[in-house]
Amino acid sequence: MAGGVVNLRAARKARERAEKRAKGDENAAKFGRTKAQKAHEAAENTRARATLDAHRREDE
């Protein structure tokens, strides 16, 4: 035998935790933004909307 005693339940739980962690890291990279980034994007959207509204023609 190559190694000592392995608790299969603990090994399974460790493997599942590692898989969940990897999926969480993937989602964080895909969707995660800091609060500052969200606030900056909201300010840019507000500024862009105000610029568009300021250039709107009155006869439309």
N, C-alpha and C positions, 0 to 999 in steps of 0.2 A: 504494500500500500504506500501511496506517495505522501499522504499528509495525515493530519490528526482528524479528530472527529469534527464533522461539519453539521451544524444544526440547519436542516433544510428549510425550516420555517423562517429562521432569521435570514438565511441567504436569499430566500424568495422575497421577503419584505425589503431587504436592502436593495435588491435588484429593482423592485417596483418603485422604491423611493428615488433611485437614480434615474429611472425612466421618467417619472413625474417631474423631477428637477430639470431634466433635459428639455422636456416639453414646455415647462414654464419659462426657461431661458429663451427658447425659440419664440414663444409668444411675446415675451418682453422685448425682444429685438424687433419683432414684427409690429407690435401695437403700442409698446410702452413709450410714453413721453413724460418728461418731468412737468411739474406744475408751472415752472417758468416758461418752458417751451409752449405749453398750452396757452398761457396768458399772452405770450408774444404773438402767437398765431391769431388769437382772438383780436388783439389790437390791430394787427395787419389787416384782418378781414373788415373790421370796423372802419379803418382808414380808407380802404379800397372802396367800400360801399359809399362812404361819404363823398369820395372823389367822383364816383360814378353819378351819384345823385346831384352833385353840384354841376355836372356837365349835361344833365338831362335837359332836353328841349322842352319848353313850356307848351308848345302846340300839340304835343303827342298825348 
